[in-house]
Amino acid sequence: MPFSSFGLHPDLLRGTKELGFNRPTPVQNDAIPPAMLGKDVLACAMTGSGKTAAFLLPILHRLMGKKRGTTRALILTPTRELAAQIAQHLNDLAVHTPLTGAAVFGGVAMGPQEHAFRVGVDVVIATPGRLLDHLRNPYAKFDHLEVLVLDEADRMLDMGFLPDIRRVLKHLPEKRQTLFFSATMPAPIQTLTREMLRSPATINLERKSAPAVGITQAVYPVRQELKSALLAELVKRGEVGSVIVFTRTKHRANRLFEFLQKRGIAADRIHGNRSQSQRTQALAGFKSGAYKVLVATDIVARGIDVQELEHVLNFDVPAAPDDYIHRVGRTARADATGDAYTFVSPEEEEDLRAIERAIGRRLPRVVITDFDYAAKQTERLEIPIGERIAAIRAKKAEDRARSKAKADRKGAHGRSATASGRSGDERGAGGNATRQGAPARAQSPYREDVARQGSRPRPQDARGGRSEGAAQGRGQPRRGGSSR
């Protein structure tokens, strides 16, 4: 069935054709017709199945010809990267229409986002937290909202966004169309669908989560300390092309990135501690081919679309089978093909068996020829948390000692200046006494006047006998010890 059979606006059909959309994916086939009729939709479909176009095309078709200047559609999504990607996808599909969209997420300035609310873009794509920041202000209104989309709903549940979603719903009109998309349907998500949806058209609700059929999967048994060396070896041999490498933690992502850089492998990294501009640049560089390896945490395991991604590699075995499915789903998207490899250490075998039970098959094991599996790894990938904390404390103690020594030096300088000033006063007082006690000498009236002027007390002496040197000493900063 071609896209033209849906009755989409001709300008949207031009956009789909230019994007190379030849035929709808299964979820698009099932979701677009009821969505265009204004029905609520509940779609449970595997990652990489084309869900974004499945909700964008009906929304854009609905908004064609509507009065402009007010936001009529809101799309909620879990991550900044996914929000930016949906916004770009919207712009591509709507390139021949006057419709506009704006991405609203954290890590960037709120000013341009506020402007989008004030001018009333047609579609807002937002993460829940940043949207709530805007909803505290009077300019962020959804009085004329017609369509709400929840994308990757189960991922939002995993990230703790469910309370935020409920807060957002309080700001939206009750009368609206709701399109609900999720890769899995855990109990809290099912409860939320019953609260939000009215007689929805359900799609693939009972489908068991599984990797896409076009993914070739394999397991590489290797000791934990040799995983970095094995990855570098696979890249240098050309056995992996462009690859997203998933690590368990942000710290491991940083250390693996540094390991690869030292060995001349073009790589970058994405995780939650990176700024939004750094994350955007890393993803753009990977998509353009500037980086062969993108090291990432699960922040990019959902929804991020990299065209013709050759490989996904689980550097660490995911703790849950669903996480495995979403990670490997970055490749073989929309019926394409790709490879998914997993490094498994002896202590991770139990997690791997849980994944194999979930997908209903045992994954083949691969051993690389001419790789030294018995080698001693001198460079540790991960420093234990206790050692990291101890190193941080030691550095802070060193900084405090350095600051104290600096303050002591300044304090000693101030005390020295004070003592010098007081010594000068004493010498001056002693000199006057000697002159006063000496036998009177014949002096001219002029010299007598000068002598009398010289004996007048200075203003500093009148305030307590301090000399200019003492005043300078008093003016020193009081760090580490008093200068008085």
C-alpha positions in Angstrom: 0.0 0.0 0.0 1.6 3.3 -1.0 1.5 6.5 1.1 -0.9 8.0 -1.4 -3.6 5.6 -0.3 -3.9 7.3 3.0 -5.3 10.5 1.5 -2.5 12.7 2.8 -2.2 16.3 1.6 -0.2 16.5 -1.7 2.4 18.7 -0.1 3.1 16.0 2.5 3.3 13.3 -0.2 6.0 15.4 -1.9 7.9 15.5 1.4 7.7 11.7 1.9 8.8 11.0 -1.7 11.9 13.3 -1.3 12.8 11.5 1.9 12.8 8.2 0.0 9.7 6.8 1.7 8.6 4.2 -0.8 6.1 2.2 1.2 4.8 2.4 4.7 6.2 0.3 7.5 3.7 -2.0 9.3 3.2 0.4 12.2 2.6 3.3 9.7 0.1 1.1 7.8 -1.8 0.4 11.0 -1.5 3.7 12.8 -2.0 6.4 10.1 -5.6 5.6 9.0 -7.2 5.7 12.5 -5.1 8.7 13.5 -6.3 10.6 10.4 -9.9 9.8 11.4 -9.2 11.6 14.7 -9.2 8.4 16.9 -6.9 7.8 19.8 -4.2 5.3 19.0 -2.3 2.9 21.3 0.7 1.5 19.4 3.1 -1.0 20.9 5.8 -1.5 18.3 9.5 -2.4 18.3 12.1 0.3 18.2 13.2 1.3 14.7 9.8 0.5 13.2 9.0 4.0 11.8 6.8 5.3 14.6 7.8 8.9 14.2 6.3 9.3 10.7 3.3 7.2 12.0 2.3 10.1 14.2 3.8 13.1 12.4 2.0 12.6 9.1 -1.5 12.5 10.6 -0.8 15.5 12.7 0.6 17.6 9.8 -2.3 16.5 7.6 -4.8 17.6 10.3 -3.1 21.0 10.7 -3.0 21.9 7.0 -5.3 24.9 6.4 -5.8 25.6 10.1 -5.5 29.1 11.4 -1.8 29.8 12.3 -0.3 31.4 15.4 -1.3 28.9 18.1 0.2 25.6 19.1 -2.2 22.7 18.2 0.0 19.7 18.7 2.3 18.6 21.6 4.7 15.7 21.4 6.3 14.5 24.6 9.5 12.5 24.4 12.1 11.3 27.0 15.5 12.7 25.7 16.9 15.8 24.2 18.4 13.9 21.3 15.0 12.3 20.4 13.2 15.7 20.7 15.7 17.3 18.3 15.5 14.4 15.9 11.7 14.5 15.8 11.8 18.2 15.2 14.2 17.7 12.3 12.0 14.9 10.9 9.0 17.2 11.1 10.8 19.9 9.2 11.7 17.4 6.5 8.2 16.1 6.1 6.7 19.6 6.2 9.2 21.2 3.9 6.6 22.1 1.3 4.0 23.3 3.8 3.9 26.5 6.0 3.7 24.4 9.2 6.4 24.9 11.9 7.7 23.0 14.9 10.0 23.7 17.8 12.0 21.4 20.1 11.9 22.3 23.8 14.4 20.6 26.1 17.0 21.3 28.8 20.6 22.1 28.5 20.1 25.1 26.2 18.8 28.7 26.7 15.1 29.1 27.3 14.9 32.4 25.3 14.4 30.9 21.8 12.0 28.4 23.3 10.0 31.1 24.9 9.8 32.9 21.5 8.4 29.7 19.9 5.6 29.7 22.5 4.9 33.4 22.0 4.7 33.2 18.2 2.7 30.0 18.4 4.5 27.3 16.4 2.2 24.6 15.1 3.9 21.7 16.9 5.9 21.6 20.1 8.2 18.7 20.7 9.3 18.6 24.4 10.9 16.7 27.2 8.7 16.8 30.3 11.0 18.6 32.7 11.8 21.6 30.5 8.2 21.9 29.4 7.1 22.2 33.1 9.7 25.0 33.5 7.9 26.9 30.7 4.4 26.1 32.0 5.2 28.1 35.1 5.0 31.2 32.9 1.9 32.8 31.4 3.2 32.7 27.8 3.2 28.9 27.7 -0.5 28.0 27.0 -2.1 25.0 25.2 -5.7 26.3 25.2 -6.1 25.3 21.6 -4.3 22.0 21.7 -5.9 19.3 19.5 -3.3 16.5 19.5 -1.1 15.0 22.2 1.6 12.4 21.5 3.5 10.3 24.0 6.5 8.8 22.3 8.7 6.1 23.9 6.3 6.1 26.9 8.0 3.2 28.6 11.4 4.9 28.4 9.8 7.9 30.1 8.6 5.6 32.8 12.2 4.2 33.2 13.6 7.7 33.5 11.1 8.7 36.3 9.1 11.1 34.1 5.6 9.6 35.0 4.9 12.2 37.7 6.0 15.0 35.3 3.7 13.7 32.6 0.7 13.8 35.0 1.6 17.4 35.9 1.8 18.3 32.2 -1.7 16.8 31.6 -3.2 19.2 34.0 -2.3 22.1 31.6 -3.9 20.5 28.6 -7.5 20.5 27.4 -9.3 17.2 28.2 -10.9 17.2 24.8 -8.1 16.2 22.5 -6.8 13.3 20.3 -4.1 11.3 22.0 -1.5 9.1 20.2 0.4 6.8 22.6 3.5 5.0 21.4 5.6 2.5 23.4 8.0 -0.3 22.8 6.8 -2.3 25.8 3.7 -2.1 28.0 4.6 -2.5 31.7 1.8 -2.2 34.3 2.2 1.5 35.1 2.0 2.4 31.4 -1.1 0.3 30.9 -2.7 2.2 33.8 -1.7 5.5 32.2 -3.2 4.5 28.8 -6.5 3.7 30.5 -6.5 7.2 32.1 -5.6 9.0 28.9 -7.1 7.2 25.9 -10.8 6.9 24.8 -11.6 3.8 22.8 -8.2 3.7 21.2 -7.3 1.8 18.0 -4.7 -0.7 19.3 -1.7 -1.8 17.3 0.6 -4.7 17.9 -0.3 -4.7 21.6 0.4 -8.3 22.1 3.6 -8.5 20.0 6.5 -9.9 22.0 9.5 -7.6 22.2 12.3 -8.9 20.1 15.2 -7.6 18.0 14.4 -6.7 14.4 14.7 -9.7 12.0 17.5 -8.0 10.0 19.9 -7.9 12.9 22.8 -10.4 13.0 23.7 -11.1 16.6 26.8 -12.5 18.1 28.6 -12.8 21.4 32.4 -12.2 22.1 33.5 -13.9 25.3 36.4 -11.9 26.8 37.8 -11.0 30.2 36.6 -7.7 31.6 40.0 -6.1 31.5 40.6 -7.0 27.8 37.3 -5.6 26.4 38.9 -2.2 25.4 41.8 -4.0 23.6 39.4 -6.3 21.8 37.3 -3.4 20.6 40.3 -1.5 19.3 41.4 -4.7 17.5 38.1 -5.2 15.8 38.1 -1.6 14.6 41.6 -1.7 13.3 41.0 -5.0 11.5 37.9 -3.5 9.8 35.6 -6.1 11.3 33.3 -3.3 12.6 32.5 -0.2 10.6 30.5 2.7 12.0 29.6 1.5 15.5 27.7 2.8 18.6 29.3 1.2 21.7 27.1 1.1 24.7 28.7 1.2 28.2 27.1 0.7 31.6 28.2 4.0 33.1 29.3 7.5 32.2 32.7 6.9 33.8 33.3 3.8 31.7 32.2 5.8 28.6 34.8 8.5 29.3 37.6 6.0 30.0 36.8 3.9 26.9 36.8 7.1 24.8 40.2 8.1 26.1 41.5 4.6 25.4 40.4 4.7 21.8 41.7 8.2 21.3 45.2 7.2 22.5 45.2 4.5 19.9 44.4 6.9 17.0 40.8 5.8 16.6 38.4 8.6 15.7 35.7 8.5 18.4 33.4 10.7 20.5 31.1 10.1 23.4 27.5 10.9 24.6 26.2 10.7 28.1 24.3 12.7 30.7 27.2 14.7 32.0 28.0 16.1 28.6 26.5 19.5 27.7 23.8 19.7 25.1 26.2 21.3 22.5 28.7 18.6 23.1 26.1 15.8 22.7 24.8 17.5 19.5 28.3 17.8 18.0 29.2 14.2 18.9 26.1 12.8 17.2 26.4 15.1 14.2 30.1 14.1 13.8 29.2 10.4 14.0 26.4 10.7 11.5 28.7 12.6 9.1 31.5 10.0 9.4 34.0 12.2 11.2 33.9 9.6 14.1 34.0 5.9 13.5 33.0 5.1 17.0 30.4 6.7 19.2 30.7 5.6 22.8 27.3 6.1 24.7 25.3 5.2 27.6 21.6 4.2 27.3 20.8 7.9 26.6 20.8 7.0 22.9 19.4 3.5 23.2 15.9 4.8 22.3 14.7 6.5 19.1 18.0 7.9 17.8 18.1 7.2 14.1 21.5 6.9 12.3 21.1 6.1 8.7 22.9 3.0 7.5 24.5 2.3 10.9 26.6 -0.8 10.4 27.1 -2.1 14.0 25.9 -1.8 17.5 28.2 -3.2 20.2 27.3 -3.9 23.8 30.6 -3.2 25.6 28.8 -4.2 28.8 25.9 -6.8 28.9 22.7 -4.9 29.6 21.1 -5.8 32.9 17.6 -6.2 31.4 16.6 -7.9 28.2 14.5 -4.9 27.1 17.6 -2.8 27.3 19.4 -5.2 25.0 16.5 -5.1 22.5 16.5 -1.3 22.4 20.2 -1.0 22.1 20.6 -3.4 19.2 17.6 -1.7 17.6 19.8 1.3 16.6 20.8 -0.8 13.6 18.6 -2.7 11.1 16.1 0.1 11.3 12.9 0.0 9.2 13.6 -3.4 7.7 17.3 -2.7 7.0 20.1 -5.0 8.1 22.9 -4.6 10.6 25.1 -6.4 13.2 24.8 -6.4 16.9 27.7 -7.7 19.0 28.0 -8.2 22.7 31.2 -8.5 24.8 30.5 -10.8 27.7 32.9 -11.4 30.6 32.6 -14.5 32.9 30.7 -12.5 35.5 28.2 -11.3 33.0 27.1 -14.8 31.7 24.0 -14.9 33.9 22.7 -11.6 32.4 23.4 -12.9 28.9 21.4 -16.1 29.6 18.4 -13.9 30.7 18.6 -12.1 27.4 18.8 -15.3 25.4 15.7 -16.7 27.3 13.8 -13.5 26.5 14.6 -13.6 22.7 14.1 -17.3 22.5 17.5 -18.3 21.1 21.1 -18.9 22.0 23.4 -16.4 20.5 26.5 -17.7 18.6 29.9 -17.2 20.3 32.8 -15.7 18.3 36.6 -16.0 19.1 39.0 -13.7 17.2 42.1 -15.4 15.8 45.5 -13.9 16.7 44.1 -12.0 19.6 45.9 -12.6 22.9 43.1 -13.5 25.3 45.7 -14.3 28.0 47.4 -10.9 27.9 47.9 -8.8 31.0 46.1 -5.5 30.7 48.2 -2.8 32.4 45.7 0.1 31.9 42.5 -0.2 33.9 39.3 0.9 32.1 37.4 1.6 35.3 38.8 2.9 38.5 36.8 1.6 41.5 34.5 4.2 43.1 36.4 4.0 46.4 39.7 4.9 44.7 38.0 7.7 42.8 36.6 9.2 46.0 40.0 8.9 47.7 41.7 10.7 44.8 39.1 13.5 44.9 39.6 13.9 48.7 43.4 13.9 48.4 43.2 16.6 45.7 40.9 18.8 47.8 43.2 18.4 50.8 46.2 19.4 48.6 44.3 22.5 47.4 43.4 23.5 51.0 47.0 23.1 52.1 48.2 25.2 49.2 45.6 27.9 50.0 46.6 27.9 53.6 50.3 28.3 52.8 49.5 31.2 50.5 47.4 32.9 53.2 50.2 32.3 55.8 52.7 34.0 53.5 50.5 37.0 53.1 49.8 37.2 56.8 53.6 37.0 57.6 54.2 39.8 55.1 51.5 42.0 56.8 53.0 41.4 60.3 56.5 42.3 59.0 55.2 45.5 57.5 53.5 46.4 60.8 56.6 45.7 62.8 58.7 47.8 60.5 56.4 50.7 60.8 56.4 50.6 64.6 60.2 50.4 64.7 60.3 53.6 62.6 58.1 55.4 65.1 60.4 54.4 67.9 63.5 55.6 66.1 61.8 58.9 65.3 60.7 59.4 68.9 64.2 58.7 70.2 65.7 61.2 67.8 63.4 64.0 69.0 64.3 63.3 72.6 68.0 63.5 71.8 67.6 66.8 70.1 65.5 68.1 73.0 68.0 67.1 75.6 71.0 68.6 73.7 72.5 72.0 74.6 70.8 74.9 73.0 72.5 76.2 69.9 72.2 79.6 68.3 69.7 79.3 65.5 68.2 81.8 63.1 64.5 82.5 63.5 63.9 80.6 60.2 65.6 77.4 61.5 63.6 77.7 64.8 60.4 77.8 62.8 61.4 74.6 60.9 62.3 72.9 64.1 58.9 73.7 65.6 57.1 72.4 62.5 59.1 69.2 62.6 58.1 68.5 66.2 54.3 68.7 65.5 52.6 65.2 65.8 51.5 63.7 62.5 47.9 62.7 62.1 48.7 59.0 62.3 50.5 59.6 65.7 47.5 61.5 67.0 45.2 58.4 66.3 47.3 56.1 68.4 51.0 56.6 67.4 50.9 54.4 64.3 53.3 55.3 61.5 52.8 55.1 57.8 54.4 51.7 57.9 51.8 50.6 60.4 49.0 51.9 58.3 50.2 50.0 55.3 50.4 46.9 57.5 46.8 47.4 58.6 45.7 47.6 55.0 46.9 44.1 54.1 44.2 41.4 53.6 43.5 39.4 56.8 44.1 35.9 55.5 45.5 33.2 57.7 46.4 35.5 60.6 45.9 39.1 61.8 48.2 41.8 60.5 47.7 43.8 63.6 
